[in-house]
């Protein structure tokens, strides 16, 4: 949970979409993170919050060393965590 009381989710949002920065090439038009690293939207069947944060970036396989995949696009994911507080 973030200090402001909103939940923090991993890198995947509704419908299994990988959350990326809104407006970046390749980002989903609806399910993307705002300038604070969150998504303002009611998600029926998920939770009762109107806002939630996402930790973004590629997910490793938990076996490969060094960890793969490496972050490949700052434009899509940076800074990977909550930006506003």
C-alpha positions in Angstrom: 0.0 0.0 0.0 1.2 3.5 -0.8 1.4 6.1 2.0 -1.7 7.8 0.5 -3.8 4.6 1.0 -4.0 3.4 -2.6 -3.0 -0.1 -3.5 0.2 -0.9 -5.4 0.0 -3.6 -8.1 2.7 -5.3 -10.2 3.4 -4.6 -13.9 0.2 -6.0 -15.3 -3.2 -4.2 -15.3 -6.7 -5.0 -16.5 -7.0 -7.7 -19.2 -3.3 -8.7 -18.6 -2.0 -5.5 -20.2 1.5 -4.6 -19.3 1.2 -1.1 -17.7 3.4 1.5 -19.5 3.6 5.3 -19.5 0.6 7.0 -21.2 1.5 8.6 -24.5 4.5 6.5 -25.1 4.7 4.5 -28.4 3.5 1.0 -27.7 1.5 1.9 -24.5 -2.1 0.8 -24.3 -4.5 3.8 -25.0 -6.7 3.1 -22.0 -4.6 1.0 -19.5 -1.5 3.1 -19.0 0.0 5.0 -16.0 -0.2 8.7 -15.5 2.5 11.1 -14.4 2.3 9.7 -10.9 2.7 6.1 -11.9 -1.0 5.2 -11.4 -4.2 4.5 -13.1 -7.4 6.4 -12.3 -10.2 4.1 -13.1 -12.9 2.0 -11.4 -12.2 -1.7 -12.1 -15.3 -3.8 -11.4 -14.3 -7.2 -10.0 -10.8 -6.1 -9.1 -11.2 -3.8 -6.2 -13.3 -0.8 -5.0 -10.6 1.8 -5.5 -10.7 4.6 -8.0 -6.9 4.9 -8.2 -4.1 2.4 -8.0 -0.3 2.5 -8.5 1.7 0.1 -10.6 5.3 -1.0 -10.4 6.4 -1.2 -14.0 9.0 -2.9 -16.2 9.7 -6.3 -17.6 9.4 -9.3 -15.3 12.3 -11.7 -15.0 11.9 -15.5 -15.1 13.3 -15.8 -11.5 15.9 -18.3 -12.7 18.3 -16.6 -15.1 21.4 -14.8 -13.8 21.9 -12.0 -14.3 18.2 -11.3 -14.2 16.5 -11.2 -17.6 14.9 -9.4 -19.3 16.7 -6.1 -18.6 14.7 -2.9 -18.7 14.6 -1.9 -22.4 12.7 1.4 -22.6 12.8 4.3 -20.2 10.2 6.0 -22.3 7.7 3.2 -21.5 8.5 2.4 -17.9 10.7 4.9 -16.1 10.9 5.4 -13.2 9.3 2.0 -12.5 7.8 3.1 -9.1 5.5 5.7 -7.6 6.5 9.3 -8.7 4.2 11.5 -6.6 3.8 11.7 -2.9 
